[in-house]
């Protein structure tokens, strides 16, 4: 599979790069916890920031296949250490990058003798069709009621975005047809700290690709406004404080790189272990990892 | 008061929900890559056996149920309660009909079994997976009826009635799987 992926990018003139796994900064995203490696820093949760630094100093299209680390994520589809394929395309918008993601997955599926259909649906249209609510305007109470009506009672107060995550992951994505690649497009702006906003001001150029009900890839048309990026990082730090999560050092070098000028581009990260699970029909991520975290 | 974080959830863990003790059967970690994590668990109510699904926000804590399994010896019944003894301390404890239901028909006096205690009170009695019991009543097999898989009812010394192969006779000792209530084999006397 890795050879096939490398051939795919070679053919398209996308350069393979490596960036440090160990970083002086952590991820400020409140829903992702970095693993502190030692006094030297944190294990990266994705290669996004250093790859964007490469783009800012003038690299061409780039991709990377690397291990990433996320604290406390273990389950049927999660292992705290997993393999990510991440790539950036200059001048691409989100729909163009979606085309390429689908092409890659389809090529690998075809090798395995599997045919897949696809569908592109906006985040808003999915909520409206499946649940009859507008995810852009509904407040916490309305979302909580929708969850309640479907037997979901997490028994605690949650911020709006957590209710959206609950409904999406429990009531919408599990119903995606198994042989379909479903692309969710135009996420609410509050759920896309690194993506460019769409013209409506309410949604962002963020997309996710699901194979059946399994989330495989997350992509953005990247935010290139340094001041706006800085504001969003500050917002994440404030949210971390509010949720009593550990504070992490901000990646100043990344922010400076965006200030200096990130070219117009789109980027995406795809979970290699999960893709392999789908290609092999594996039921648990353990089946595609030599030694999962509890045996590592 | 002990609590568990959802991060500690494991199959077999005993937790308290709405005042009732539950055991965790399955724990699934559900997390969108860029979103809030949840734990979707399947739990069984230890009082009535009902299984239900529950979703917790990851990182939340849940009260632990003071539920422990102890190996006790079945002594006797007075019709209202069934009495069990700890073979180490000789301490005796009486369990009500609800706790022994399903188990008692496989238990002889002196047999060991697992008694699940909640706050010190018997909640559930679980017989060993396999028990060996004497057949006290069964009809003779009908000669010539050799159809494969044919069975007949037999009653064993504890009162349970199970389906057995036609060759089983009164006085035989049978190995029985108490989880399914099925005949396993005849035991050589």
HADDOCK unambig.tbl for C-alpha pairs under 7 A between the chains (distance, minus, plus):
assign (segid A and resid 31 and name CA) (segid B and resid 34 and name CA) 6.17 0.50 0.50
assign (segid A and resid 31 and name CA) (segid B and resid 35 and name CA) 5.41 0.50 0.50
assign (segid A and resid 31 and name CA) (segid B and resid 36 and name CA) 5.63 0.50 0.50
assign (segid A and resid 74 and name CA) (segid B and resid 29 and name CA) 6.87 0.50 0.50
assign (segid A and resid 75 and name CA) (segid B and resid 28 and name CA) 6.23 0.50 0.50
assign (segid A and resid 75 and name CA) (segid B and resid 29 and name CA) 5.06 0.50 0.50
assign (segid A and resid 76 and name CA) (segid B and resid 28 and name CA) 6.78 0.50 0.50
assign (segid A and resid 76 and name CA) (segid B and resid 29 and name CA) 6.90 0.50 0.50
assign (segid A and resid 152 and name CA) (segid B and resid 55 and name CA) 6.30 0.50 0.50
assign (segid A and resid 153 and name CA) (segid B and resid 55 and name CA) 6.64 0.50 0.50
assign (segid A and resid 154 and name CA) (segid B and resid 55 and name CA) 5.46 0.50 0.50
assign (segid A and resid 154 and name CA) (segid B and resid 56 and name CA) 4.73 0.50 0.50
assign (segid A and resid 154 and name CA) (segid B and resid 57 and name CA) 6.01 0.50 0.50
assign (segid A and resid 162 and name CA) (segid B and resid 36 and name CA) 5.61 0.50 0.50
assign (segid A and resid 165 and name CA) (segid B and resid 35 and name CA) 6.10 0.50 0.50
assign (segid A and resid 165 and name CA) (segid B and resid 36 and name CA) 6.15 0.50 0.50
assign (segid A and resid 169 and name CA) (segid B and resid 32 and name CA) 6.84 0.50 0.50
